[in-house]
């Protein structure tokens, strides 16, 4: 599955909140993650790490081309 496909699927499942302060945002975030099962939290972590690694590799791949300019 490509990054674009994963992004589209994630956007469909995305839960959002509009907080009026940092404290309110932190409380919402804590409540959200505590409402998730351990498996859901681990799955989210793995997905984030996978995406970060894909971005890192893409940047490294693009770097030599940028340095030639």
N, CA, C, O and CB atoms as a CASP TS submission, in Angstrom:
PFRMAT TS
TARGET T0000
AUTHOR 0000-0000-0000
METHOD Language model
MODEL 1
PARENT N/A
ATOM      1  N   UNK     1       0.854  -1.178   0.000  1.00  0.00           N
ATOM      2  CA  UNK     1       0.000   0.000   0.000  1.00  0.00           C
ATOM      3  C   UNK     1       0.897   1.236   0.000  1.00  0.00           C
ATOM      4  O   UNK     1       1.841   1.330   0.784  1.00  0.00           O
ATOM      5  CB  UNK     1      -0.970   0.001   1.231  1.00  0.00           C
ATOM      6  N   UNK     2       0.596   2.167  -0.875  1.00  0.00           N
ATOM      7  CA  UNK     2       1.414   3.369  -0.986  1.00  0.00           C
ATOM      8  C   UNK     2       1.109   4.345   0.157  1.00  0.00           C
ATOM      9  O   UNK     2       0.115   4.205   0.869  1.00  0.00           O
ATOM     10  CB  UNK     2       1.179   4.050  -2.346  1.00  0.00           C
ATOM     11  N   UNK     3       1.978   5.317   0.307  1.00  0.00           N
ATOM     12  CA  UNK     3       1.786   6.327   1.346  1.00  0.00           C
ATOM     13  C   UNK     3       0.507   7.124   1.088  1.00  0.00           C
ATOM     14  O   UNK     3      -0.201   7.490   2.026  1.00  0.00           O
ATOM     15  CB  UNK     3       3.003   7.274   1.412  1.00  0.00           C
ATOM     16  N   UNK     4       0.215   7.390  -0.189  1.00  0.00           N
ATOM     17  CA  UNK     4      -1.002   8.136  -0.526  1.00  0.00           C
ATOM     18  C   UNK     4      -2.250   7.347  -0.138  1.00  0.00           C
ATOM     19  O   UNK     4      -3.203   7.911   0.401  1.00  0.00           O
ATOM     20  CB  UNK     4      -1.031   8.464  -2.029  1.00  0.00           C
ATOM     21  N   UNK     5      -2.241   6.038  -0.413  1.00  0.00           N
ATOM     22  CA  UNK     5      -3.386   5.210  -0.049  1.00  0.00           C
ATOM     23  C   UNK     5      -3.570   5.160   1.464  1.00  0.00           C
ATOM     24  O   UNK     5      -4.690   5.266   1.964  1.00  0.00           O
ATOM     25  CB  UNK     5      -3.218   3.796  -0.605  1.00  0.00           C
ATOM     26  N   UNK     6      -2.461   4.998   2.192  1.00  0.00           N
ATOM     27  CA  UNK     6      -2.548   4.979   3.651  1.00  0.00           C
ATOM     28  C   UNK     6      -3.047   6.314   4.174  1.00  0.00           C
ATOM     29  O   UNK     6      -3.822   6.363   5.129  1.00  0.00           O
ATOM     30  CB  UNK     6      -1.186   4.644   4.270  1.00  0.00           C
ATOM     31  N   UNK     7      -2.600   7.402   3.546  1.00  0.00           N
ATOM     32  CA  UNK     7      -3.040   8.735   3.971  1.00  0.00           C
ATOM     33  C   UNK     7      -4.542   8.909   3.771  1.00  0.00           C
ATOM     34  O   UNK     7      -5.226   9.454   4.637  1.00  0.00           O
ATOM     35  CB  UNK     7      -2.279   9.822   3.198  1.00  0.00           C
ATOM     36  N   UNK     8      -5.056   8.448   2.635  1.00  0.00           N
ATOM     37  CA  UNK     8      -6.499   8.557   2.382  1.00  0.00           C
ATOM     38  C   UNK     8      -7.298   7.729   3.389  1.00  0.00           C
ATOM     39  O   UNK     8      -8.309   8.193   3.914  1.00  0.00           O
ATOM     40  CB  UNK     8      -6.828   8.101   0.947  1.00  0.00           C
ATOM     41  N   UNK     9      -6.848   6.516   3.654  1.00  0.00           N
ATOM     42  CA  UNK     9      -7.539   5.670   4.627  1.00  0.00           C
ATOM     43  C   UNK     9      -7.483   6.280   6.026  1.00  0.00           C
ATOM     44  O   UNK     9      -8.470   6.256   6.761  1.00  0.00           O
ATOM     45  CB  UNK     9      -6.927   4.266   4.642  1.00  0.00           C
ATOM     46  N   UNK    10      -6.330   6.823   6.385  1.00  0.00           N
ATOM     47  CA  UNK    10      -6.180   7.436   7.709  1.00  0.00           C
ATOM     48  C   UNK    10      -7.081   8.651   7.835  1.00  0.00           C
ATOM     49  O   UNK    10      -7.670   8.875   8.892  1.00  0.00           O
ATOM     50  CB  UNK    10      -4.714   7.833   7.965  1.00  0.00           C
ATOM     51  N   UNK    11      -7.197   9.434   6.779  1.00  0.00           N
ATOM     52  CA  UNK    11      -8.052  10.630   6.825  1.00  0.00           C
ATOM     53  C   UNK    11      -9.510  10.255   7.064  1.00  0.00           C
ATOM     54  O   UNK    11     -10.238  10.995   7.725  1.00  0.00           O
ATOM     55  CB  UNK    11      -7.927  11.432   5.520  1.00  0.00           C
ATOM     56  N   UNK    12      -9.940   9.118   6.536  1.00  0.00           N
ATOM     57  CA  UNK    12     -11.320   8.662   6.753  1.00  0.00           C
ATOM     58  C   UNK    12     -11.562   8.274   8.208  1.00  0.00           C
ATOM     59  O   UNK    12     -12.675   8.414   8.715  1.00  0.00           O
ATOM     60  CB  UNK    12     -11.634   7.474   5.841  1.00  0.00           C
ATOM     61  N   UNK    13     -10.517   7.785   8.878  1.00  0.00           N
ATOM     62  CA  UNK    13     -10.656   7.345  10.272  1.00  0.00           C
ATOM     63  C   UNK    13     -10.292   8.444  11.270  1.00  0.00           C
ATOM     64  O   UNK    13     -10.457   8.264  12.476  1.00  0.00           O
ATOM     65  CB  UNK    13      -9.783   6.124  10.520  1.00  0.00           C
ATOM     66  N   UNK    14      -9.807   9.556  10.786  1.00  0.00           N
ATOM     67  CA  UNK    14      -9.270  10.591  11.656  1.00  0.00           C
ATOM     68  C   UNK    14     -10.327  11.170  12.592  1.00  0.00           C
ATOM     69  O   UNK    14     -11.451  11.466  12.186  1.00  0.00           O
ATOM     70  CB  UNK    14      -8.664  11.696  10.824  1.00  0.00           C
ATOM     71  N   UNK    15      -9.941  11.320  13.837  1.00  0.00           N
ATOM     72  CA  UNK    15     -10.779  11.936  14.855  1.00  0.00           C
ATOM     73  C   UNK    15     -10.109  13.257  15.208  1.00  0.00           C
ATOM     74  O   UNK    15      -8.916  13.288  15.510  1.00  0.00           O
ATOM     75  CB  UNK    15     -10.962  11.001  16.127  1.00  0.00           C
ATOM     76  N   UNK    16     -10.865  14.338  15.174  1.00  0.00           N
ATOM     77  CA  UNK    16     -10.266  15.654  15.416  1.00  0.00           C
ATOM     78  C   UNK    16     -10.957  16.378  16.558  1.00  0.00           C
ATOM     79  O   UNK    16     -12.030  15.983  17.016  1.00  0.00           O
ATOM     80  CB  UNK    16     -10.327  16.506  14.154  1.00  0.00           C
ATOM     81  N   UNK    17     -10.318  17.441  17.003  1.00  0.00           N
ATOM     82  CA  UNK    17     -10.836  18.259  18.092  1.00  0.00           C
ATOM     83  C   UNK    17     -10.294  19.672  17.921  1.00  0.00           C
ATOM     84  O   UNK    17      -9.182  19.865  17.431  1.00  0.00           O
ATOM     85  CB  UNK    17     -10.444  17.668  19.488  1.00  0.00           C
ATOM     86  N   UNK    18     -11.082  20.647  18.325  1.00  0.00           N
ATOM     87  CA  UNK    18     -10.602  22.031  18.311  1.00  0.00           C
ATOM     88  C   UNK    18     -10.537  22.501  19.754  1.00  0.00           C
ATOM     89  O   UNK    18     -11.568  22.714  20.394  1.00  0.00           O
ATOM     90  CB  UNK    18     -11.533  22.967  17.444  1.00  0.00           C
ATOM     91  N   UNK    19      -9.345  22.660  20.254  1.00  0.00           N
ATOM     92  CA  UNK    19      -9.144  23.058  21.647  1.00  0.00           C
ATOM     93  C   UNK    19      -8.947  24.568  21.734  1.00  0.00           C
ATOM     94  O   UNK    19      -8.458  25.206  20.801  1.00  0.00           O
ATOM     95  CB  UNK    19      -7.930  22.319  22.259  1.00  0.00           C
ATOM     96  N   UNK    20      -9.338  25.116  22.866  1.00  0.00           N
ATOM     97  CA  UNK    20      -9.177  26.559  23.090  1.00  0.00           C
ATOM     98  C   UNK    20      -7.868  26.884  23.794  1.00  0.00           C
ATOM     99  O   UNK    20      -7.497  28.050  23.923  1.00  0.00           O
ATOM    100  CB  UNK    20     -10.343  27.098  23.907  1.00  0.00           C
ATOM    101  N   UNK    21      -7.165  25.840  24.252  1.00  0.00           N
ATOM    102  CA  UNK    21      -5.888  26.070  24.937  1.00  0.00           C
ATOM    103  C   UNK    21      -5.029  24.817  24.819  1.00  0.00           C
ATOM    104  O   UNK    21      -5.509  23.746  24.447  1.00  0.00           O
ATOM    105  CB  UNK    21      -6.112  26.448  26.438  1.00  0.00           C
ATOM    106  N   UNK    22      -3.761  24.973  25.141  1.00  0.00           N
ATOM    107  CA  UNK    22      -2.857  23.819  25.127  1.00  0.00           C
ATOM    108  C   UNK    22      -3.287  22.794  26.171  1.00  0.00           C
ATOM    109  O   UNK    22      -3.238  21.590  25.922  1.00  0.00           O
ATOM    110  CB  UNK    22      -1.400  24.265  25.383  1.00  0.00           C
ATOM    111  N   UNK    23      -3.704  23.269  27.327  1.00  0.00           N
ATOM    112  CA  UNK    23      -4.145  22.344  28.377  1.00  0.00           C
ATOM    113  C   UNK    23      -5.352  21.527  27.927  1.00  0.00           C
ATOM    114  O   UNK    23      -5.416  20.319  28.153  1.00  0.00           O
ATOM    115  CB  UNK    23      -4.485  23.115  29.657  1.00  0.00           C
ATOM    116  N   UNK    24      -6.308  22.203  27.287  1.00  0.00           N
ATOM    117  CA  UNK    24      -7.486  21.496  26.788  1.00  0.00           C
ATOM    118  C   UNK    24      -7.088  20.472  25.720  1.00  0.00           C
ATOM    119  O   UNK    24      -7.625  19.365  25.691  1.00  0.00           O
ATOM    120  CB  UNK    24      -8.513  22.496  26.215  1.00  0.00           C
ATOM    121  N   UNK    25      -6.161  20.837  24.857  1.00  0.00           N
ATOM    122  CA  UNK    25      -5.696  19.916  23.815  1.00  0.00           C
ATOM    123  C   UNK    25      -5.006  18.707  24.432  1.00  0.00           C
ATOM    124  O   UNK    25      -5.215  17.576  23.991  1.00  0.00           O
ATOM    125  CB  UNK    25      -4.739  20.633  22.847  1.00  0.00           C
ATOM    126  N   UNK    26      -4.192  18.942  25.442  1.00  0.00           N
ATOM    127  CA  UNK    26      -3.507  17.835  26.108  1.00  0.00           C
ATOM    128  C   UNK    26      -4.495  16.889  26.768  1.00  0.00           C
ATOM    129  O   UNK    26      -4.316  15.672  26.711  1.00  0.00           O
ATOM    130  CB  UNK    26      -2.526  18.365  27.145  1.00  0.00           C
ATOM    131  N   UNK    27      -5.526  17.422  27.389  1.00  0.00           N
ATOM    132  CA  UNK    27      -6.526  16.571  28.035  1.00  0.00           C
ATOM    133  C   UNK    27      -7.293  15.745  26.997  1.00  0.00           C
ATOM    134  O   UNK    27      -7.556  14.561  27.207  1.00  0.00           O
ATOM    135  CB  UNK    27      -7.505  17.428  28.861  1.00  0.00           C
ATOM    136  N   UNK    28      -7.646  16.380  25.882  1.00  0.00           N
ATOM    137  CA  UNK    28      -8.355  15.652  24.828  1.00  0.00           C
ATOM    138  C   UNK    28      -7.462  14.540  24.280  1.00  0.00           C
ATOM    139  O   UNK    28      -7.915  13.414  24.077  1.00  0.00           O
ATOM    140  CB  UNK    28      -8.789  16.615  23.688  1.00  0.00           C
ATOM    141  N   UNK    29      -6.199  14.863  24.043  1.00  0.00           N
ATOM    142  CA  UNK    29      -5.255  13.882  23.519  1.00  0.00           C
ATOM    143  C   UNK    29      -5.112  12.694  24.474  1.00  0.00           C
ATOM    144  O   UNK    29      -5.139  11.540  24.047  1.00  0.00           O
ATOM    145  CB  UNK    29      -3.887  14.537  23.276  1.00  0.00           C
ATOM    146  N   UNK    30      -4.961  12.983  25.752  1.00  0.00           N
ATOM    147  CA  UNK    30      -4.835  11.918  26.747  1.00  0.00           C
ATOM    148  C   UNK    30      -6.095  11.051  26.772  1.00  0.00           C
ATOM    149  O   UNK    30      -6.009   9.823  26.779  1.00  0.00           O
ATOM    150  CB  UNK    30      -4.570  12.515  28.145  1.00  0.00           C
ATOM    151  N   UNK    31      -7.263  11.693  26.786  1.00  0.00           N
ATOM    152  CA  UNK    31      -8.524  10.938  26.781  1.00  0.00           C
ATOM    153  C   UNK    31      -8.627  10.062  25.535  1.00  0.00           C
ATOM    154  O   UNK    31      -9.048   8.908  25.611  1.00  0.00           O
ATOM    155  CB  UNK    31      -9.730  11.896  26.853  1.00  0.00           C
ATOM    156  N   UNK    32      -8.240  10.618  24.396  1.00  0.00           N
ATOM    157  CA  UNK    32      -8.317   9.855  23.149  1.00  0.00           C
ATOM    158  C   UNK    32      -7.450   8.605  23.224  1.00  0.00           C
ATOM    159  O   UNK    32      -7.925   7.501  22.955  1.00  0.00           O
ATOM    160  CB  UNK    32      -7.887  10.726  21.959  1.00  0.00           C
ATOM    161  N   UNK    33      -6.176   8.772  23.589  1.00  0.00           N
ATOM    162  CA  UNK    33      -5.270   7.621  23.597  1.00  0.00           C
ATOM    163  C   UNK    33      -5.630   6.620  24.684  1.00  0.00           C
ATOM    164  O   UNK    33      -5.420   5.420  24.506  1.00  0.00           O
ATOM    165  CB  UNK    33      -3.835   8.084  23.784  1.00  0.00           C
ATOM    166  N   UNK    34      -6.162   7.082  25.792  1.00  0.00           N
ATOM    167  CA  UNK    34      -6.594   6.145  26.830  1.00  0.00           C
ATOM    168  C   UNK    34      -7.834   5.363  26.400  1.00  0.00           C
ATOM    169  O   UNK    34      -8.095   4.276  26.917  1.00  0.00           O
ATOM    170  CB  UNK    34      -6.877   6.893  28.132  1.00  0.00           C
ATOM    171  N   UNK    35      -8.595   5.912  25.458  1.00  0.00           N
ATOM    172  CA  UNK    35      -9.779   5.201  24.969  1.00  0.00           C
ATOM    173  C   UNK    35      -9.424   4.131  23.944  1.00  0.00           C
ATOM    174  O   UNK    35     -10.257   3.291  23.604  1.00  0.00           O
ATOM    175  CB  UNK    35     -10.763   6.184  24.360  1.00  0.00           C
ATOM    176  N   UNK    36      -8.185   4.162  23.451  1.00  0.00           N
ATOM    177  CA  UNK    36      -7.732   3.177  22.468  1.00  0.00           C
ATOM    178  C   UNK    36      -7.211   1.927  23.179  1.00  0.00           C
ATOM    179  O   UNK    36      -6.703   1.998  24.298  1.00  0.00           O
ATOM    180  CB  UNK    36      -6.632   3.779  21.555  1.00  0.00           C
ATOM    181  N   UNK    37      -7.343   0.806  22.522  1.00  0.00           N
ATOM    182  CA  UNK    37      -6.802  -0.424  23.092  1.00  0.00           C
ATOM    183  C   UNK    37      -5.278  -0.413  22.955  1.00  0.00           C
ATOM    184  O   UNK    37      -4.743   0.338  22.139  1.00  0.00           O
ATOM    185  CB  UNK    37      -7.413  -1.678  22.395  1.00  0.00           C
ATOM    186  N   UNK    38      -4.580  -1.223  23.730  1.00  0.00           N
ATOM    187  CA  UNK    38      -3.121  -1.307  23.553  1.00  0.00           C
ATOM    188  C   UNK    38      -2.736  -1.672  22.115  1.00  0.00           C
ATOM    189  O   UNK    38      -1.742  -1.170  21.590  1.00  0.00           O
ATOM    190  CB  UNK    38      -2.532  -2.340  24.522  1.00  0.00           C
ATOM    191  N   UNK    39      -3.511  -2.532  21.493  1.00  0.00           N
ATOM    192  CA  UNK    39      -3.220  -2.915  20.107  1.00  0.00           C
ATOM    193  C   UNK    39      -3.371  -1.721  19.161  1.00  0.00           C
ATOM    194  O   UNK    39      -2.571  -1.556  18.241  1.00  0.00           O
ATOM    195  CB  UNK    39      -4.146  -4.060  19.661  1.00  0.00           C
ATOM    196  N   UNK    40      -4.387  -0.896  19.382  1.00  0.00           N
ATOM    197  CA  UNK    40      -4.588   0.283  18.535  1.00  0.00           C
ATOM    198  C   UNK    40      -3.463   1.297  18.734  1.00  0.00           C
ATOM    199  O   UNK    40      -2.998   1.912  17.775  1.00  0.00           O
ATOM    200  CB  UNK    40      -5.948   0.937  18.839  1.00  0.00           C
ATOM    201  N   UNK    41      -3.031   1.466  19.978  1.00  0.00           N
ATOM    202  CA  UNK    41      -1.922   2.394  20.235  1.00  0.00           C
ATOM    203  C   UNK    41      -0.640   1.902  19.586  1.00  0.00           C
ATOM    204  O   UNK    41       0.091   2.686  18.982  1.00  0.00           O
ATOM    205  CB  UNK    41      -1.708   2.576  21.743  1.00  0.00           C
ATOM    206  N   UNK    42      -0.361   0.609  19.705  1.00  0.00           N
ATOM    207  CA  UNK    42       0.840   0.050  19.091  1.00  0.00           C
ATOM    208  C   UNK    42       0.763   0.148  17.574  1.00  0.00           C
ATOM    209  O   UNK    42       1.753   0.481  16.922  1.00  0.00           O
ATOM    210  CB  UNK    42       1.034  -1.410  19.519  1.00  0.00           C
ATOM    211  N   UNK    43      -0.392  -0.136  17.016  1.00  0.00           N
ATOM    212  CA  UNK    43      -0.566  -0.040  15.574  1.00  0.00           C
ATOM    213  C   UNK    43      -0.315   1.388  15.083  1.00  0.00           C
ATOM    214  O   UNK    43       0.311   1.587  14.042  1.00  0.00           O
ATOM    215  CB  UNK    43      -1.972  -0.497  15.180  1.00  0.00           C
ATOM    216  N   UNK    44      -0.800   2.372  15.828  1.00  0.00           N
ATOM    217  CA  UNK    44      -0.575   3.775  15.459  1.00  0.00           C
ATOM    218  C   UNK    44       0.910   4.103  15.500  1.00  0.00           C
ATOM    219  O   UNK    44       1.421   4.774  14.603  1.00  0.00           O
ATOM    220  CB  UNK    44      -1.354   4.720  16.399  1.00  0.00           C
ATOM    221  N   UNK    45       1.602   3.641  16.524  1.00  0.00           N
ATOM    222  CA  UNK    45       3.040   3.887  16.632  1.00  0.00           C
ATOM    223  C   UNK    45       3.790   3.262  15.463  1.00  0.00           C
ATOM    224  O   UNK    45       4.660   3.899  14.869  1.00  0.00           O
ATOM    225  CB  UNK    45       3.580   3.338  17.957  1.00  0.00           C
ATOM    226  N   UNK    46       3.460   2.035  15.135  1.00  0.00           N
ATOM    227  CA  UNK    46       4.125   1.350  14.020  1.00  0.00           C
ATOM    228  C   UNK    46       3.864   2.090  12.710  1.00  0.00           C
ATOM    229  O   UNK    46       4.780   2.260  11.906  1.00  0.00           O
ATOM    230  CB  UNK    46       3.640  -0.116  13.913  1.00  0.00           C
ATOM    231  N   UNK    47       2.636   2.527  12.489  1.00  0.00           N
ATOM    232  CA  UNK    47       2.305   3.256  11.260  1.00  0.00           C
ATOM    233  C   UNK    47       3.072   4.569  11.170  1.00  0.00           C
ATOM    234  O   UNK    47       3.561   4.929  10.099  1.00  0.00           O
ATOM    235  CB  UNK    47       0.803   3.527  11.190  1.00  0.00           C
ATOM    236  N   UNK    48       3.178   5.279  12.274  1.00  0.00           N
ATOM    237  CA  UNK    48       3.921   6.549  12.281  1.00  0.00           C
ATOM    238  C   UNK    48       5.401   6.301  11.994  1.00  0.00           C
ATOM    239  O   UNK    48       6.010   7.004  11.189  1.00  0.00           O
ATOM    240  CB  UNK    48       3.755   7.274  13.644  1.00  0.00           C
ATOM    241  N   UNK    49       5.971   5.299  12.656  1.00  0.00           N
ATOM    242  CA  UNK    49       7.386   4.984  12.425  1.00  0.00           C
ATOM    243  C   UNK    49       7.635   4.588  10.975  1.00  0.00           C
ATOM    244  O   UNK    49       8.652   4.967  10.394  1.00  0.00           O
ATOM    245  CB  UNK    49       7.843   3.856  13.359  1.00  0.00           C
ATOM    246  N   UNK    50       6.711   3.828  10.387  1.00  0.00           N
ATOM    247  CA  UNK    50       6.839   3.418   8.988  1.00  0.00           C
ATOM    248  C   UNK    50       6.806   4.638   8.078  1.00  0.00           C
ATOM    249  O   UNK    50       7.611   4.741   7.152  1.00  0.00           O
ATOM    250  CB  UNK    50       5.717   2.430   8.602  1.00  0.00           C
ATOM    251  N   UNK    51       5.886   5.562   8.330  1.00  0.00           N
ATOM    252  CA  UNK    51       5.795   6.768   7.507  1.00  0.00           C
ATOM    253  C   UNK    51       7.030   7.643   7.657  1.00  0.00           C
ATOM    254  O   UNK    51       7.525   8.185   6.669  1.00  0.00           O
ATOM    255  CB  UNK    51       4.550   7.564   7.874  1.00  0.00           C
ATOM    256  N   UNK    52       7.533   7.789   8.877  1.00  0.00           N
ATOM    257  CA  UNK    52       8.735   8.594   9.107  1.00  0.00           C
ATOM    258  C   UNK    52       9.921   7.981   8.356  1.00  0.00           C
ATOM    259  O   UNK    52      10.721   8.702   7.761  1.00  0.00           O
ATOM    260  CB  UNK    52       9.046   8.699  10.629  1.00  0.00           C
ATOM    261  N   UNK    53      10.030   6.667   8.386  1.00  0.00           N
ATOM    262  CA  UNK    53      11.119   5.992   7.678  1.00  0.00           C
ATOM    263  C   UNK    53      10.998   6.193   6.171  1.00  0.00           C
ATOM    264  O   UNK    53      12.006   6.393   5.493  1.00  0.00           O
ATOM    265  CB  UNK    53      11.128   4.493   8.012  1.00  0.00           C
ATOM    266  N   UNK    54       9.772   6.142   5.635  1.00  0.00           N
ATOM    267  CA  UNK    54       9.575   6.379   4.204  1.00  0.00           C
ATOM    268  C   UNK    54       9.989   7.800   3.822  1.00  0.00           C
ATOM    269  O   UNK    54      10.605   8.007   2.776  1.00  0.00           O
ATOM    270  CB  UNK    54       8.107   6.133   3.816  1.00  0.00           C
ATOM    271  N   UNK    55       9.658   8.762   4.651  1.00  0.00           N
ATOM    272  CA  UNK    55      10.031  10.155   4.385  1.00  0.00           C
ATOM    273  C   UNK    55      11.548  10.309   4.453  1.00  0.00           C
ATOM    274  O   UNK    55      12.141  10.980   3.609  1.00  0.00           O
ATOM    275  CB  UNK    55       9.343  11.113   5.395  1.00  0.00           C
ATOM    276  N   UNK    56      12.182   9.690   5.455  1.00  0.00           N
ATOM    277  CA  UNK    56      13.630   9.773   5.595  1.00  0.00           C
ATOM    278  C   UNK    56      14.330   9.210   4.356  1.00  0.00           C
ATOM    279  O   UNK    56      15.272   9.812   3.839  1.00  0.00           O
ATOM    280  CB  UNK    56      14.088   9.021   6.853  1.00  0.00           C
ATOM    281  N   UNK    57      13.859   8.043   3.881  1.00  0.00           N
ATOM    282  CA  UNK    57      14.471   7.433   2.695  1.00  0.00           C
ATOM    283  C   UNK    57      14.260   8.299   1.463  1.00  0.00           C
ATOM    284  O   UNK    57      15.166   8.440   0.641  1.00  0.00           O
ATOM    285  CB  UNK    57      13.896   6.034   2.453  1.00  0.00           C
ATOM    286  N   UNK    58      13.072   8.880   1.328  1.00  0.00           N
ATOM    287  CA  UNK    58      12.788   9.747   0.182  1.00  0.00           C
ATOM    288  C   UNK    58      13.698  10.971   0.197  1.00  0.00           C
ATOM    289  O   UNK    58      14.189  11.396  -0.848  1.00  0.00           O
ATOM    290  CB  UNK    58      11.310  10.183   0.184  1.00  0.00           C
ATOM    291  N   UNK    59      13.921  11.534   1.378  1.00  0.00           N
ATOM    292  CA  UNK    59      14.809  12.700   1.484  1.00  0.00           C
ATOM    293  C   UNK    59      16.242  12.331   1.134  1.00  0.00           C
ATOM    294  O   UNK    59      16.932  13.077   0.438  1.00  0.00           O
ATOM    295  CB  UNK    59      14.754  13.293   2.899  1.00  0.00           C
ATOM    296  N   UNK    60      16.688  11.174   1.621  1.00  0.00           N
ATOM    297  CA  UNK    60      18.053  10.738   1.305  1.00  0.00           C
ATOM    298  C   UNK    60      18.216  10.486  -0.184  1.00  0.00           C
ATOM    299  O   UNK    60      19.251  10.812  -0.765  1.00  0.00           O
ATOM    300  CB  UNK    60      18.409   9.470   2.089  1.00  0.00           C
ATOM    301  N   UNK    61      17.197   9.910  -0.799  1.00  0.00           N
ATOM    302  CA  UNK    61      17.241   9.634  -2.229  1.00  0.00           C
ATOM    303  C   UNK    61      17.270  10.939  -3.036  1.00  0.00           C
ATOM    304  O   UNK    61      17.941  11.017  -4.066  1.00  0.00           O
ATOM    305  CB  UNK    61      16.034   8.775  -2.643  1.00  0.00           C
ATOM    306  N   UNK    62      16.545  11.960  -2.570  1.00  0.00           N
ATOM    307  CA  UNK    62      16.485  13.242  -3.273  1.00  0.00           C
ATOM    308  C   UNK    62      17.729  14.091  -3.035  1.00  0.00           C
ATOM    309  O   UNK    62      18.053  14.950  -3.855  1.00  0.00           O
ATOM    310  CB  UNK    62      15.254  14.013  -2.842  1.00  0.00           C
ATOM    311  N   UNK    63      18.423  13.867  -1.939  1.00  0.00           N
ATOM    312  CA  UNK    63      19.566  14.692  -1.577  1.00  0.00           C
ATOM    313  C   UNK    63      20.649  14.716  -2.651  1.00  0.00           C
ATOM    314  O   UNK    63      21.089  15.811  -3.000  1.00  0.00           O
ATOM    315  CB  UNK    63      20.152  14.203  -0.286  1.00  0.00           C
ATOM    316  N   UNK    64      21.113  13.596  -3.203  1.00  0.00           N
ATOM    317  CA  UNK    64      22.162  13.670  -4.236  1.00  0.00           C
ATOM    318  C   UNK    64      21.742  14.491  -5.444  1.00  0.00           C
ATOM    319  O   UNK    64      22.564  15.200  -6.024  1.00  0.00           O
ATOM    320  CB  UNK    64      22.544  12.277  -4.689  1.00  0.00           C
ATOM    321  N   UNK    65      20.491  14.406  -5.826  1.00  0.00           N
ATOM    322  CA  UNK    65      20.013  15.188  -6.956  1.00  0.00           C
ATOM    323  C   UNK    65      20.057  16.672  -6.638  1.00  0.00           C
ATOM    324  O   UNK    65      20.375  17.476  -7.515  1.00  0.00           O
ATOM    325  CB  UNK    65      18.596  14.770  -7.338  1.00  0.00           C
ATOM    326  N   UNK    66      19.749  17.052  -5.416  1.00  0.00           N
ATOM    327  CA  UNK    66      19.781  18.452  -5.016  1.00  0.00           C
ATOM    328  C   UNK    66      21.211  18.978  -4.957  1.00  0.00           C
ATOM    329  O   UNK    66      21.466  20.129  -5.310  1.00  0.00           O
ATOM    330  CB  UNK    66      19.100  18.630  -3.663  1.00  0.00           C
ATOM    331  N   UNK    67      22.136  18.145  -4.515  1.00  0.00           N
ATOM    332  CA  UNK    67      23.521  18.575  -4.378  1.00  0.00           C
ATOM    333  C   UNK    67      24.186  18.804  -5.719  1.00  0.00           C
ATOM    334  O   UNK    67      25.155  19.558  -5.805  1.00  0.00           O
ATOM    335  CB  UNK    67      24.303  17.560  -3.593  1.00  0.00           C
ATOM    336  N   UNK    68      23.675  18.153  -6.791  1.00  0.00           N
ATOM    337  CA  UNK    68      24.247  18.325  -8.141  1.00  0.00           C
ATOM    338  C   UNK    68      23.895  19.681  -8.731  1.00  0.00           C
ATOM    339  O   UNK    68      24.620  20.186  -9.587  1.00  0.00           O
ATOM    340  CB  UNK    68      23.755  17.217  -9.077  1.00  0.00           C
ATOM    341  N   UNK    69      22.785  20.284  -8.285  1.00  0.00           N
ATOM    342  CA  UNK    69      22.336  21.563  -8.848  1.00  0.00           C
ATOM    343  C   UNK    69      23.256  22.698  -8.528  1.00  0.00           C
ATOM    344  O   UNK    69      23.003  23.832  -8.936  1.00  0.00           O
ATOM    345  CB  UNK    69      20.973  21.894  -8.357  1.00  0.00           C
TER
END
